[in-house]
Amino acid sequence: MQATTEIAERISAISVSSTMKVAADADRLRREGVDVVDFGAGEPDFPTPDNIKQAAVQALASNFTKYTNTAGVQELRQAICDRHRLDFGTSYSANECMVTVGGKHAIFNLIQALINPGDEVIIPVPYWVTYKDVVNYAGGVCVFVDADEATGFEINASLIERRITPRTKLVIINSPCNPSGAVLSAENFRDIFELIARRDLFLLTDECYCQFLYEGEPFSIAAMPGAKEKVVIAGSLSKTYAMTGWRIGFALAAAAIINAMTKLQSHSTSNPTSIAQKAAIEAMLGPQDSVPQMLAEYRRRRDFVVSRLREIPGVSIVTPKGAFYAYPNIAVAYENGRIKNSLEFAARLLEQAHVAVVPGEAFGTKDHVRISYATSMHELERGLDRLQAFIANS
Ligand SMILES: Cc1ncc(COP(=O)(O)O)c(C=O)c1O
């Protein structure tokens, strides 16, 4: 039997992360000596703040290099709860917190711990790529809800309610949203929470970009009275503290859910890296000024990207209210029939203009591409010049 036919069915149910594929294609061209402008990467271009790096150096020097508890050291679990309480007014205790190998791992653990085959999971579109695949991997059924571009891609309770069936178990909300940059208003979020509580569902709130908000104050639905029983928070240090490579994320939820997720983690990764955990304690409890500094720079870049995109005839863009992505509608480039969808658009843009973007198909829409502006102004200028010329000639 061929090796490919031996691969388990649950692996065939998932696909390679499209964002990783863009990175690999851009990398291939770069290795061939091509000058690629990379708008694909969903990670801060800033270095990890020095105080955090120093905490890791300290951990190494003091030989903090052994296994820890699967769910993370007590001090970090408590520090995460304290940070979340200070930032959002929640009240989690350490046994309601677990540390994971990145936020993605928290989401993976949660879906595997909660979803039975056939359970339905409501996912707003556009969505972050991973939700769909981890639900499929668990044998769950994704039920997609289109967020309307005309209303800024903001989802609301009535759109979700229409898709609830007796099999629905979970609703996933990601605000600020990757890829659209949409941010749910507090009122909309409260309505969604009341809906899931009334219908006895769970709500996964992915707070990965919660500190990168261009309007209003950071907000967590988990601060609502009664939220703890029904809400699971997936959090990450990757974006907030420019720590993508350290692989530290977390989940906050009722202890029974945390225990189930920990049981699974105990048979996969065990604890997240001990050294990174020490660095994470410093990130949670140390000075926070790097966060508003990064946000100010992202805001400058966002304003630049939005205004440059609006100068391109036929291109429209919903102003991102959070995160560091622009999600322009580039369907104008399909008009003469040479390009049919954003997969083709992104492939040609990379091959011909040497700009890497992620096609909207990865996020469930076909008229958009995702541009990450977590890169320098110089790169943004070069890449947007190329994009404009490419669209003009398409
Ligand atoms: C919406 C969203 N959630 C979660 C993550 C997970 O990030 P990490 O696993 O690096 O913590 C990402 C990363 O791109 C993301 O965009």
The ligand as an SDF file (V2000), in Angstrom:
LIG
                    3D

 16 16  0  0  0  0  0  0  0  0999 V2000
   -6.9850   35.0390   15.3360 C   0  0  0  0  0  0  0  0  0  0  0  0
   -5.7940   34.3120   15.8350 C   0  0  0  0  0  0  0  0  0  0  0  0
   -5.9280   33.5150   16.8890 N   0  0  0  0  0  0  0  0  0  0  0  0
   -4.8970   32.8230   17.3910 C   0  0  0  0  0  0  0  0  0  0  0  0
   -3.6510   32.9130   16.8110 C   0  0  0  0  0  0  0  0  0  0  0  0
   -2.5680   32.0650   17.4170 C   0  0  0  0  0  0  0  0  0  0  0  0
   -1.3780   32.6640   17.6370 O   0  0  0  0  0  0  0  0  0  0  0  0
   -0.2600   31.8940   18.4710 P   0  0  0  0  0  0  0  0  0  0  0  0
   -0.4780   30.4440   18.3290 O   0  0  0  0  0  0  0  0  0  0  0  0
    1.0300   32.3700   17.8920 O   0  0  0  0  0  0  0  0  0  0  0  0
   -0.4300   32.3370   19.8890 O   0  0  0  0  0  0  0  0  0  0  0  0
   -3.4590   33.7090   15.6810 C   0  0  0  0  0  0  0  0  0  0  0  0
   -2.1580   33.7740   14.9970 C   0  0  0  0  0  0  0  0  0  0  0  0
   -2.0160   34.2180   13.8940 O   0  0  0  0  0  0  0  0  0  0  0  0
   -4.5550   34.4490   15.1920 C   0  0  0  0  0  0  0  0  0  0  0  0
   -4.4350   35.2530   14.1360 O   0  0  0  0  0  0  0  0  0  0  0  0
  1  2  1  0
  2  3  1  0
  2 15  2  0
  3  4  2  0
  4  5  1  0
  5  6  1  0
  5 12  2  0
  6  7  1  0
  7  8  1  0
  8  9  2  0
  8 10  1  0
  8 11  1  0
 12 13  1  0
 12 15  1  0
 13 14  2  0
 15 16  1  0
M  END
$$$$
